[in-house]
Structures are given as C-alpha cells and as structure tokens.
Amino acid sequence: MSIIDQSELRLASIDDPTAHQLRLLLTLAEELHFGRAARRLYLTQPALSQQIRSLEERLGVALFHRSSRRVELTAAGRAVLPAARSAVDAADELRNIARRMTSGSERLRLGVCESFTALDSTRSIIAALTELHPDLGPDVRVLDRFSDQLLALQSGEIDAAFAHFPVPNDLHCEPLAVEPRLACIASSDPLTERSSLELTDLAEHRVISLVSPTFRAGHDFWSVNPRPDGSQVRYAAHPGSSFESLLSTVSLGGTVAFVPAVAADLYPRPDLRYLDVEDLTECTFGIAWHPGNPVPTKLAILKEVVNNYRQGRATRADATEQAKVAADAT
C-alpha cells in the first residue's frame, strides 16, 4: 500500500467531531479557563474537560496546554479555530434551512423535559398554540435534562423551554403554576413513619440535585442550601444524570431529593416516599426564553397564549371558590 493510500485510510478512520464539541472548543478558547467556560455552557467542569479530551482524541492533536495556573491554546488549537467556527456556523445554517423547508414558516420550537409533557399547563399551552396558531407548529422537542434545555436555548436550537424556576438571569420567564416541593426519600427510611417533617430532620441526609452547581441559584434552590438555620447541606457523591437515576439513587437510602409535588403523581414507586416538609417553600413551573430571539413575533404570540392560560386558570379558580361558598351556605 502506498503512503497516500495509508494516509487516506487513517483519515477515513477518524471519528469526526460533533458540532456540540466544536461549540465547547470555541467557548473554552475565548475564556481560557475551564471553570468560566463551564459556567457559560451550563456544564460541570469535569464534563467540559471530558468533552475536550474526547475532541482531542478524535482529531489526534492536543488543543490546549493545561497547568494548575493557566490554560493556553496549542499551535494546533489556534490552527483549527477558524475551521471550527465555520463548521459551527454551517451547522446552524443547515438546521435553519431544514427548519424552513420542513415548516414553510418560522415554527415555534419548544423544549420540554419528558415528565413535563404530562402536566396540564404544558399540554394546554401546546394545544392552544396548535389550535390558534397552526402556522407556528409548535415544534416540540423532548430533552432529557434541565441543563440540556439551557444549552439548547443558548445555541438557538429551541425558542423557549418549559421549566421549573429559577432560571438564569438572562432568560425571560413567565410563570404557569405554583406547587409545593416535597422531600423524596427511600421507603425504608425511619422518617417515613413521621406524620410531618422539618428541614432539620433531614440534616443527616445527603442531597441529590439535577441542577448543575455551575448554575448556583438553581442548584441552591433545589438542594435547599443553605438551610433556614444557616447550615450548609451535604451532597451525594454523584449527582443524578436524569430524574430516573436520581430517584433510583434515593431509593437506596441515606439521601434526599427535593422535587415538585407533581413528581409524586408522575413517579409513584414502592421503594420511595414523597413527604411534606413544613418549612420547605413552594416552587414555580413556567416557560422561559431569551428576550433577544431573532423572531420576536413568535415570542409575542407565545406570551399571549400564556396570559390567556393564566386568566383561564384564575377564572376557574374563582368559579370553584364561589361554588364552595355556595355549598357551605346551604
């Protein structure tokens, strides 16, 4: 086999990098700091490091010099940046062309985590958009994790996402429903025999949260850190990679997850118990988007649908209360 044939064979065996990895490369090249880049990308630092190492292995070159004090681009890293930028821009344009060709218009792209598809608010918003604005779609994309939704919003892959708050400050959010938060613990836990709990009762339980520590406000909210008495929580060794994995870890005992009350209906399991906690505040479910979306008309229509849904809920709540008062009077 000739030298050229061998070279061609080696090139053919290279596992091409993904557009996602190239986005990570560009962000790290701008920040030259794994921590700052990870925060921008809503990733943990180890996850970012793993992706960059995978990209280097795929390309067969080192892209960064790493030390305890600094991160620098290698000569190869500097050389590939223009091509990486072109590839990411091309991927974005490819997605935009495909969307225009398949929809014939600017469809509203909504992200939703799998379990949220069962919620009344989610289904009502999607149904209203489908009925009143069929030209918008909507195009619903089921995403695995909260961090996936944030990344999809940041990259422009979706226009808006259903999510429990809080969300990063650069997003606009519209609330849809408020519900309690519950403590989820193993059914074998002695605390399940209690009629009521306070947060101090859970001080010895390690906390599992699906929200990345890089989004500090969300991570602290869903781990209830610090506690009302000022104490810091202890975290489980490994965060959940999905809601199902979080529940499975909790079921083994010794840990707790704070979850929306709807989880008790969506994920009933014999090895878990969902308990009220007297001093645990409520949570809000809603929809979030970047206010700088290049097609503001879509977001204006979405906001109108959200407002109509909220007004309808308020009207139904008033009617229910009036009926209750009338029943009590008789």
Wavefront OBJ file of the C-alpha trace (Angstrom):
o trace
v 0.000 0.000 0.000
v 1.366 3.442 -0.921
v 1.985 6.258 1.546
v -1.011 8.130 0.119
v -3.238 5.093 0.494
v -2.160 4.668 4.126
v -2.835 8.352 4.848
v -6.259 8.124 3.273
v -7.010 5.047 5.351
v -6.041 6.834 8.552
v -8.198 9.842 7.654
v -11.142 7.600 6.883
v -10.886 6.060 10.334
v -11.079 9.381 12.190
v -14.269 9.824 14.195
v -15.498 13.259 13.153
v -16.052 15.808 15.942
v -19.604 16.892 16.694
v -20.870 20.439 16.336
v -21.515 20.387 20.084
v -17.857 19.622 20.818
v -16.751 22.392 18.480
v -19.014 24.850 20.336
v -17.308 23.830 23.575
v -13.902 24.323 21.946
v -14.793 27.847 20.811
v -16.097 28.831 24.238
v -13.028 27.482 26.043
v -10.778 29.231 23.517
v -12.478 32.511 24.412
v -12.321 32.038 28.186
v -9.055 30.048 28.518
v -10.437 28.922 31.860
v -12.339 25.661 32.353
v -14.421 26.983 35.247
v -15.640 30.115 33.451
v -16.262 28.233 30.212
v -18.237 25.541 32.061
v -20.429 28.180 33.716
v -21.192 29.779 30.344
v -22.106 26.385 28.930
v -24.157 25.261 31.971
v -21.867 22.259 32.365
v -19.791 20.943 35.213
v -16.042 21.428 34.822
v -15.343 17.654 34.677
v -17.951 17.248 31.931
v -16.346 20.012 29.886
v -12.878 18.541 30.402
v -14.106 15.125 29.284
v -15.642 16.562 26.109
v -12.473 18.473 25.221
v -10.339 15.359 25.761
v -12.722 13.398 23.527
v -12.419 16.079 20.844
v -8.611 15.968 21.045
v -8.685 12.192 20.709
v -10.929 12.427 17.665
v -8.683 14.979 15.989
v -5.466 13.304 17.091
v -3.897 16.537 18.400
v -3.662 18.424 21.693
v -5.685 21.630 21.505
v -4.814 23.126 24.886
v -1.848 23.300 27.229
v -3.189 22.737 30.749
v -1.497 23.570 34.026
v -2.636 24.324 37.548
v -2.335 28.048 36.807
v -3.415 28.568 33.214
v -4.922 27.155 30.049
v -3.417 28.026 26.662
v -4.177 27.088 23.086
v -1.572 24.949 21.380
v -0.423 25.746 17.856
v -2.834 23.089 16.614
v -5.612 24.604 18.700
v -5.070 28.029 17.154
v -4.924 26.488 13.687
v -8.279 24.683 13.953
v -10.275 27.597 15.412
v -11.288 29.188 12.072
v -12.435 25.841 10.698
v -14.285 25.086 13.947
v -16.114 28.411 13.739
v -17.022 27.759 10.109
v -18.283 24.267 10.971
v -20.469 25.555 13.811
v -21.863 28.348 11.635
v -22.550 25.828 8.867
v -24.342 23.506 11.318
v -26.531 26.402 12.478
v -27.346 27.369 8.903
v -28.073 23.761 7.981
v -30.537 23.488 10.856
v -32.197 26.782 9.886
v -32.561 25.762 6.241
v -34.028 22.392 7.186
v -36.481 24.033 9.561
v -37.644 26.494 6.899
v -38.008 23.773 4.287
v -39.997 21.435 6.531
v -42.258 24.018 8.109
v -42.748 26.601 5.393
v -42.685 29.216 8.155
v -40.950 30.116 11.376
v -42.228 27.380 13.676
v -42.057 27.906 17.429
v -39.573 25.395 18.841
v -40.414 24.390 22.405
v -38.196 22.323 24.679
v -39.704 20.185 27.418
v -38.331 17.533 29.759
v -40.037 14.168 29.381
v -42.043 14.214 32.618
v -43.370 17.748 31.973
v -45.348 16.557 28.949
v -47.965 15.151 31.346
v -48.611 18.483 33.096
v -51.872 20.305 32.458
v -50.106 23.604 31.834
v -47.750 22.110 29.243
v -50.486 20.302 27.362
v -52.806 23.325 27.493
v -50.172 25.712 26.085
v -49.232 23.297 23.292
v -52.902 22.627 22.470
v -53.701 26.360 22.335
v -50.752 27.058 20.048
v -51.715 24.163 17.784
v -55.344 25.259 17.520
v -54.970 29.047 17.366
v -51.644 29.356 15.555
v -51.149 26.258 13.393
v -48.581 28.111 11.276
v -46.289 28.157 14.325
v -46.442 24.408 14.824
v -45.325 24.175 17.531
v -42.254 22.009 17.108
v -41.902 20.238 20.483
v -38.540 18.716 21.385
v -38.267 16.400 24.373
v -34.965 16.948 26.207
v -33.505 14.791 28.956
v -32.274 17.327 31.489
v -32.647 20.927 32.639
v -29.066 21.635 31.526
v -29.932 20.339 28.042
v -32.721 22.908 27.861
v -30.382 25.752 28.835
v -27.810 24.714 26.234
v -30.499 24.409 23.560
v -31.759 27.902 24.392
v -28.232 29.308 24.341
v -27.413 27.775 20.953
v -30.732 28.801 19.409
v -31.827 25.201 18.899
v -35.109 25.984 20.666
v -37.038 29.222 21.162
v -38.477 28.541 24.612
v -38.477 25.843 27.281
v -40.896 24.603 29.929
v -39.008 24.534 33.227
v -39.239 24.851 36.968
v -37.751 28.114 38.174
v -35.318 29.620 38.917
v -33.675 30.038 35.523
v -30.549 32.071 34.615
v -30.975 35.844 34.793
v -30.522 36.377 31.058
v -33.763 34.492 30.360
v -37.257 35.948 30.437
v -39.680 33.743 32.358
v -43.460 33.515 32.563
v -44.977 31.517 35.452
v -47.722 28.991 34.781
v -48.337 27.222 38.108
v -47.141 27.166 41.706
v -46.934 23.929 43.673
v -45.335 22.610 46.863
v -41.926 20.994 46.958
v -41.693 17.588 48.614
v -38.868 15.567 50.127
v -38.308 12.290 48.312
v -36.653 9.598 50.460
v -36.380 5.816 50.495
v -39.470 3.961 51.727
v -37.197 2.093 54.175
v -36.165 5.364 55.856
v -37.384 5.651 59.501
v -38.566 9.198 58.761
v -41.433 7.787 56.696
v -43.135 6.889 59.982
v -43.376 10.576 60.903
v -46.606 12.464 60.210
v -44.720 15.666 59.385
v -41.137 16.756 58.784
v -38.987 19.852 59.053
v -35.751 20.505 57.206
v -33.744 19.905 60.373
v -34.996 16.299 60.336
v -33.140 15.823 57.036
v -29.824 17.331 58.159
v -28.023 13.960 58.042
v -29.288 13.073 54.568
v -27.037 13.842 51.625
v -28.779 15.820 48.907
v -29.032 14.923 45.234
v -29.836 17.656 42.709
v -30.153 17.510 38.934
v -29.217 21.171 38.535
v -25.520 21.751 37.832
v -23.519 23.634 40.509
v -22.438 25.999 37.717
v -25.966 27.469 37.887
v -25.657 28.450 41.518
v -29.135 29.909 42.082
v -30.876 26.827 40.698
v -28.546 24.383 42.421
v -29.040 26.065 45.806
v -32.821 26.265 45.383
v -33.289 22.574 44.580
v -30.899 21.438 47.307
v -32.283 23.991 49.825
v -28.830 25.385 50.536
v -28.264 26.974 52.961
v -30.975 25.734 55.302
v -33.118 28.255 57.236
v -30.838 27.864 60.252
v -27.830 28.824 58.102
v -26.297 25.359 57.928
v -24.777 24.087 54.690
v -26.050 20.877 53.143
v -24.002 17.809 52.326
v -24.185 16.476 48.800
v -24.222 12.920 47.494
v -21.016 11.756 45.840
v -22.623 11.627 42.398
v -25.384 13.903 41.054
v -28.244 12.354 39.128
v -27.798 12.258 35.356
v -31.561 12.022 34.824
v -34.656 12.181 37.010
v -34.994 8.399 36.906
v -31.383 7.919 38.047
v -31.924 10.466 40.826
v -34.932 8.508 42.107
v -33.070 5.203 41.918
v -30.196 6.609 43.983
v -32.609 7.993 46.590
v -34.346 4.615 46.837
v -31.108 3.051 48.142
v -31.326 5.149 51.323
v -29.352 7.863 53.083
v -30.109 10.604 50.547
v -32.911 13.044 49.819
v -34.092 14.890 46.726
v -36.385 17.902 46.838
v -38.854 17.625 43.992
v -42.025 19.322 42.696
v -45.198 17.863 44.190
v -46.285 16.629 40.761
v -43.434 14.093 40.872
v -45.415 12.056 43.409
v -48.118 11.530 40.764
v -45.767 11.070 37.817
v -43.260 8.753 39.510
v -45.011 6.570 42.113
v -42.640 3.800 43.257
v -42.925 1.300 46.108
v -39.326 1.998 47.141
v -39.877 5.763 47.526
v -41.929 8.091 49.703
v -42.819 11.723 48.977
v -43.208 13.695 52.193
v -44.447 17.175 53.093
v -41.864 19.382 54.816
v -43.378 22.184 56.880
v -40.669 24.798 56.277
v -39.983 23.960 52.616
v -41.080 26.738 50.246
v -43.085 26.220 47.066
v -41.749 26.097 43.514
v -42.944 27.662 40.274
v -43.341 25.984 36.889
v -43.377 28.088 33.757
v -41.827 28.807 30.405
v -38.595 30.686 29.664
v -36.950 32.190 26.599
v -34.192 34.557 25.513
v -35.692 38.049 25.076
v -33.317 38.684 22.156
v -34.835 35.966 19.949
v -34.384 36.965 16.273
v -38.108 36.328 15.597
v -39.855 38.318 18.367
v -43.297 37.770 16.808
v -43.169 34.110 17.854
v -42.470 35.047 21.446
v -45.193 37.708 21.477
v -47.719 35.071 20.401
v -46.394 32.626 22.993
v -46.717 35.239 25.741
v -50.298 35.958 24.671
v -51.157 32.246 24.886
v -49.522 32.033 28.335
v -51.503 35.054 29.586
v -54.758 33.566 28.296
v -53.966 30.300 30.077
v -53.307 32.120 33.363
v -56.532 34.122 33.051
v -58.453 30.922 32.386
v -56.951 29.292 35.488
v -57.861 32.324 37.579
v -61.446 32.255 36.260
v -61.793 28.545 37.013
v -60.349 29.052 40.488
v -62.852 31.854 41.191
v -65.731 29.690 39.979
v -64.594 26.807 42.186
v -64.336 29.079 45.223
v -67.782 30.575 44.589
v -69.285 27.105 44.259
v -67.650 26.068 47.542
v -69.002 29.140 49.337
v -72.475 28.453 47.976
v -72.293 24.812 49.084
v -71.155 25.816 52.580
v -74.048 28.277 52.804
v -76.583 25.553 52.165
l 1 2 3 4 5 6 7 8 9 10 11 12 13 14 15 16 17 18 19 20 21 22 23 24 25 26 27 28 29 30 31 32 33 34 35 36 37 38 39 40 41 42 43 44 45 46 47 48 49 50 51 52 53 54 55 56 57 58 59 60 61 62 63 64 65 66 67 68 69 70 71 72 73 74 75 76 77 78 79 80 81 82 83 84 85 86 87 88 89 90 91 92 93 94 95 96 97 98 99 100 101 102 103 104 105 106 107 108 109 110 111 112 113 114 115 116 117 118 119 120 121 122 123 124 125 126 127 128 129 130 131 132 133 134 135 136 137 138 139 140 141 142 143 144 145 146 147 148 149 150 151 152 153 154 155 156 157 158 159 160 161 162 163 164 165 166 167 168 169 170 171 172 173 174 175 176 177 178 179 180 181 182 183 184 185 186 187 188 189 190 191 192 193 194 195 196 197 198 199 200 201 202 203 204 205 206 207 208 209 210 211 212 213 214 215 216 217 218 219 220 221 222 223 224 225 226 227 228 229 230 231 232 233 234 235 236 237 238 239 240 241 242 243 244 245 246 247 248 249 250 251 252 253 254 255 256 257 258 259 260 261 262 263 264 265 266 267 268 269 270 271 272 273 274 275 276 277 278 279 280 281 282 283 284 285 286 287 288 289 290 291 292 293 294 295 296 297 298 299 300 301 302 303 304 305 306 307 308 309 310 311 312 313 314 315 316 317 318 319 320 321 322 323 324 325 326 327 328 329 330
